[in-house]
Amino acid sequence: MGKVIIIGGGAAGLACAVTASRLGDDVTVLERMDRVGKKILATGNGRCNLMNLHAPVYPGGEAFARQVLQAMPTEKQIRFWHSLGLFLREEADGRVYPVTGQASTVLDALRFGFRGETVTGQEVIRLLPGKKWQVQTGDRVFSADRVVVTGGGCAQPALGSNGSCVRLLKSLGYGATALLPALTQLTADKDVIRGLEGIRIRCLVRVMEGEREIHRERGEVLFTAYGLSGVCIMQCARYADVLGRSISLHLYDALSMSEENMLGYLKGRQAQLGEAPAERLLTGFLVPRLAQAVVRYAIPECKSVADVKDKELVRLVRALGDFRIGIRGIKGFDSAQVTRGGVDPTPFDPSTMASALHHGLHAAGEVLDVDGDCGGYNLMFAFASGILAGKNGRKASWEEE
Ligand SMILES: Cc1cc2nc3c(=O)[nH]c(=O)nc-3n(C[C@H](O)[C@H](O)[C@H](O)COP(=O)(O)OP(=O)(O)OC[C@H]3O[C@@H](n4cnc5c(N)ncnc54)[C@H](O)[C@@H]3O)c2cc1C
């Protein structure tokens, strides 16, 4: 029991607040925005993909994330949500959503499950350790036995998290890696993607440095006015953010055909199509605008199928398997879903999120240098670590079988 101040009313902070208050702590949540949980409402396109039942995927801070999820595995998280009256539904690829399909149901479950005080419009600017912690905002000072820092990273600052909590922990001597946008879109050279805006295709995506493959993903790609979007593109962003790297799309990957088979297939089509425009060769598996772009990219000199000789056909097949798009950069924090980098989690105990360096200090969620793929992994880490910080080694009633 004791006075607990939670800095940040986001996913980790609210999960912590519910847990600690139910265990009898006197909890105050300090939130810099005019209301808590703004980012939760924006997650999963407003549906809140809050967990994933498949193997965890954390390109940043994987080892620490796994330890946290061992201490608070998905079965226990599900029990936590059920204890708040929230029903869940599993969808494709292990993604879990509230059964209502509304992120607001998740936020309401947390808000109504919290038995404590919430003070909004209070940005914490200073933390002073001592027998009692002093937590300073612009115009007030709060004191507490325990402080839990859950202010998130820098992704989409309009929704609340602005990197200030990383700075708070750094001011107490904690190490931190640079904050960078992750899970964000790519801006691309316009010449290759001209006219493709709005087209979606499922394909193999590879991040390339010259002819060296750096990373690969399979999934949907969306062409946009500025470049490329879609889940697998967002997951490529961290690898594509290096000068000179490009994206290679394998446009017929979904057909499970070898290059030789594709060549044979196109030769057959060639015989049938005669004088038709060259892009007609591809209309059986690419939408017309994409077919035109591939022809323009690979064999611009061929206007009709009749112009396509053997060596042009080989070039066309190569381009279909390696449609290369130069990358200008990645979109910034205003578009990113998560922050890469943050406070080094090493001093924090992954079963309680307590610091080994300061008695009574905890950190949870995205403020730490942990980031996951799309699919519910980031909220899952935030909720799991927030619950553990709230429990602080105690057993919660909902954990019983
Ligand atoms: C558009 C979008 C969609 C997303 N969709 C998904 C999804 O479907 N599934 C998924 O797993 N992840 C998703 N994410 C990522 C996920 O939302 C975050 O990883 C998660 O919210 C991090 O939780 P957190 O509690 O650490 O930080 P946040 O949720 O960012 O909360 C931090 C809170 O602290 C407050 N705060 C910050 N600094 C201070 C301070 N100094 N004083 C007081 N208050 C402060 C902020 O205002 C904020 O309310 C999405 C992110 C975005 C932006």
Ligand as a Chemical Component Dictionary entry (heavy atoms), coordinates in Angstrom:
data_LIG
# 
_chem_comp.id                   LIG 
_chem_comp.type                 NON-POLYMER 
_chem_comp.pdbx_formal_charge   0 
_chem_comp.three_letter_code    LIG 
# 
loop_
_chem_comp_atom.comp_id 
_chem_comp_atom.atom_id 
_chem_comp_atom.alt_atom_id 
_chem_comp_atom.type_symbol 
_chem_comp_atom.charge 
_chem_comp_atom.model_Cartn_x 
_chem_comp_atom.model_Cartn_y 
_chem_comp_atom.model_Cartn_z 
_chem_comp_atom.pdbx_ordinal 
LIG C1  C1  C 0 -2.255 5.615  -35.024 1  
LIG C2  C2  C 0 -1.679 4.524  -34.172 2  
LIG C3  C3  C 0 -2.210 3.246  -34.250 3  
LIG C4  C4  C 0 -1.670 2.221  -33.471 4  
LIG N1  N1  N 0 -2.266 0.993  -33.518 5  
LIG C5  C5  C 0 -1.781 0.007  -32.731 6  
LIG C6  C6  C 0 -2.434 -1.247 -32.674 7  
LIG O1  O1  O 0 -3.507 -1.459 -33.258 8  
LIG N2  N2  N 0 -1.858 -2.230 -31.924 9  
LIG C7  C7  C 0 -0.707 -2.016 -31.195 10 
LIG O2  O2  O 0 -0.235 -2.941 -30.538 11 
LIG N3  N3  N 0 -0.115 -0.810 -31.170 12 
LIG C8  C8  C 0 -0.624 0.202  -31.896 13 
LIG N4  N4  N 0 -0.036 1.433  -31.857 14 
LIG C9  C9  C 0 1.115  1.648  -30.921 15 
LIG C10 C10 C 0 0.586  1.797  -29.477 16 
LIG O3  O3  O 0 -0.510 2.676  -29.458 17 
LIG C11 C11 C 0 1.672  2.321  -28.522 18 
LIG O4  O4  O 0 2.811  1.498  -28.611 19 
LIG C12 C12 C 0 1.156  2.340  -27.087 20 
LIG O5  O5  O 0 0.054  3.201  -26.968 21 
LIG C13 C13 C 0 2.248  2.771  -26.108 22 
LIG O6  O6  O 0 1.652  2.870  -24.836 23 
LIG P1  P1  P 0 2.291  3.811  -23.717 24 
LIG O7  O7  O 0 1.354  3.794  -22.589 25 
LIG O8  O8  O 0 3.689  3.440  -23.490 26 
LIG O9  O9  O 0 2.320  5.265  -24.375 27 
LIG P2  P2  P 0 1.091  6.162  -24.868 28 
LIG O10 O10 O 0 -0.084 5.328  -25.170 29 
LIG O11 O11 O 0 1.675  7.029  -25.915 30 
LIG O12 O12 O 0 0.712  7.030  -23.585 31 
LIG C14 C14 C 0 1.573  7.956  -23.005 32 
LIG C15 C15 C 0 0.730  8.958  -22.250 33 
LIG O13 O13 O 0 1.592  9.744  -21.421 34 
LIG C16 C16 C 0 1.238  11.121 -21.556 35 
LIG N5  N5  N 0 2.463  11.888 -21.242 36 
LIG C17 C17 C 0 3.600  11.903 -21.964 37 
LIG N6  N6  N 0 4.534  12.654 -21.331 38 
LIG C18 C18 C 0 3.947  13.106 -20.202 39 
LIG C19 C19 C 0 4.420  13.934 -19.142 40 
LIG N7  N7  N 0 5.664  14.432 -19.099 41 
LIG N8  N8  N 0 3.563  14.227 -18.137 42 
LIG C20 C20 C 0 2.295  13.747 -18.135 43 
LIG N9  N9  N 0 1.801  12.962 -19.132 44 
LIG C21 C21 C 0 2.640  12.635 -20.138 45 
LIG C22 C22 C 0 0.764  11.228 -22.978 46 
LIG O14 O14 O 0 -0.049 12.365 -23.178 47 
LIG C23 C23 C 0 0.015  9.919  -23.171 48 
LIG O15 O15 O 0 -1.342 10.013 -22.784 49 
LIG C24 C24 C 0 -0.552 2.479  -32.609 50 
LIG C25 C25 C 0 -0.029 3.767  -32.533 51 
LIG C26 C26 C 0 -0.580 4.796  -33.301 52 
LIG C27 C27 C 0 0.004  6.170  -33.182 53 
# 
loop_
_chem_comp_bond.comp_id 
_chem_comp_bond.atom_id_1 
_chem_comp_bond.atom_id_2 
_chem_comp_bond.value_order 
_chem_comp_bond.pdbx_ordinal 
LIG C1  C2  SING 1  
LIG C2  C3  SING 2  
LIG C2  C26 DOUB 3  
LIG C3  C4  DOUB 4  
LIG C4  N1  SING 5  
LIG C4  C24 SING 6  
LIG N1  C5  DOUB 7  
LIG C5  C6  SING 8  
LIG C5  C8  SING 9  
LIG C6  O1  DOUB 10 
LIG C6  N2  SING 11 
LIG N2  C7  SING 12 
LIG C7  O2  DOUB 13 
LIG C7  N3  SING 14 
LIG N3  C8  DOUB 15 
LIG C8  N4  SING 16 
LIG N4  C9  SING 17 
LIG N4  C24 SING 18 
LIG C9  C10 SING 19 
LIG C10 O3  SING 20 
LIG C10 C11 SING 21 
LIG C11 O4  SING 22 
LIG C11 C12 SING 23 
LIG C12 O5  SING 24 
LIG C12 C13 SING 25 
LIG C13 O6  SING 26 
LIG O6  P1  SING 27 
LIG P1  O7  DOUB 28 
LIG P1  O8  SING 29 
LIG P1  O9  SING 30 
LIG O9  P2  SING 31 
LIG P2  O10 DOUB 32 
LIG P2  O11 SING 33 
LIG P2  O12 SING 34 
LIG O12 C14 SING 35 
LIG C14 C15 SING 36 
LIG C15 O13 SING 37 
LIG C15 C23 SING 38 
LIG O13 C16 SING 39 
LIG C16 N5  SING 40 
LIG C16 C22 SING 41 
LIG N5  C17 SING 42 
LIG N5  C21 SING 43 
LIG C17 N6  DOUB 44 
LIG N6  C18 SING 45 
LIG C18 C19 SING 46 
LIG C18 C21 DOUB 47 
LIG C19 N7  SING 48 
LIG C19 N8  DOUB 49 
LIG N8  C20 SING 50 
LIG C20 N9  DOUB 51 
LIG N9  C21 SING 52 
LIG C22 O14 SING 53 
LIG C22 C23 SING 54 
LIG C23 O15 SING 55 
LIG C24 C25 DOUB 56 
LIG C25 C26 SING 57 
LIG C26 C27 SING 58 
# 
